[in-house]
Amino acid sequence: MSKLAIEGVGKLFPARAAAEPTRALTPTTLAIADNDFITILGPSGCGKSTLLRIVAGLETATEGRVLLDGAPVTGPGADRGMVFQSYTLFPWLTIIENIAFGLRERGVSERERLDIARDWAGRVGLGGFENHYPKQLSGGMQQRTAIARALANDPKILLLDEPFGALDNQTRSLMQEMLLGIWEREQKTVLFVTHDVEEAIYMASRVVVMSARPGRIKADIAVDLPHPRPYTIKTSAAFVALKERLVEEIRVEVLGTH
């Protein structure tokens, strides 16, 4: 059985005024195994974030269903950790309190949740910053906090919607290495939306390419690169060849030349 099963999931946004309904997502099927790291790539507006939000329970599918460990997804839940492009931290809480927030909501004792939060702060490189507030940290450090908060709940699957899109190139590279290192150690199941081809390849065990709107899966490509995966692998012949293939897949969709 797949860890996550997306079965014929489609999304039609209703019409406004005289406009026609908008088909954002063609019925889509995707099976994700336990410990898979799947990146979703596609042109802007192709429905990749809509699909992720349906898996998160933040959007309702017009058709089809999502199953996590065989159980239907009917709304948001602690079994799915979500990280957005914006940092979505509570500015009035310290870093340690932000990381522990989900645990507090679940009724975990104060001592246990603070121990877990401190552990995750250390794992994402925030040791020594636990008592700072978000406004005192850089964008990269705030996003580290958001990732730690999601992982502290020990979700069955981690969902990320262009989490590094607002960061500068150097910080983005460091964040990619950090998250990939966590995945290599923890073996979490990950579904990661990005518009960056290099990021999609570097992070993933499989890259899923979506067509232009209305979105559908047009390619599902295994990334056969070794782990641990050093950042320098981006200059390897295998990486460059896969990048060229994916750039062409996206170019065809953007230009509409099939």
Secondary structure, DSSP 8 states (H G I E B T S, - for coil): --SEEEEEEEEEE---TTS--EEEEEEEEEEE-TT-EEEEE--TTSSHHHHHHHHHTSS--SEEEEEETTEE--S--TTEEEE-SS----TTS-HHHHHTHHHHHTT--HHHHHHHHHHHHHHTT-TT-TTS-GGGS-HHHHHHHHHHHHHHT--SEEEEESTTTTS-HHHHHHHHHHHHHHHHHH--EEEEE-S-HHHHHHH-SEEEEE-SSSB-EEEEEE----SS--GGGGGSHHHHHHHHHHHHHHHHHHHT--
